[in-house]
Amino acid sequence: MADATTKASTKYRHLLSPGKIGKMEVRNRLVVTAMGVSLAEQDGSIGEVYPLP
């Protein structure tokens, strides 16, 4: 098991290193997009943020 862990950490080491997206520099390359509900209108356009009931 330790051998597999070592291979994975070596193979994906670049994911934890700094990177650039255009002019923006990020600490690592793991990114999560914004998530939410009730943020779009029926046509898919951006809408007002309403608190959930």
CORWOMO-V444742 format. One record per backbone hydrogen bond with DSSP energy under -1.0 kcal/mol. CO is the residue of the C=O (numbers start at 0). NH is the residue of the N-H. If there is no record, write none. Layout:
co: {CO CO}
nh: {NH NH}
//
This chain:
co: {0 1 2 3 4 5 6 7 11 12 13 14 18 20 23 25 38 40 44}
nh: {4 5 6 7 8 9 10 11 14 15 16 28 25 23 20 18 46 43 40}
//
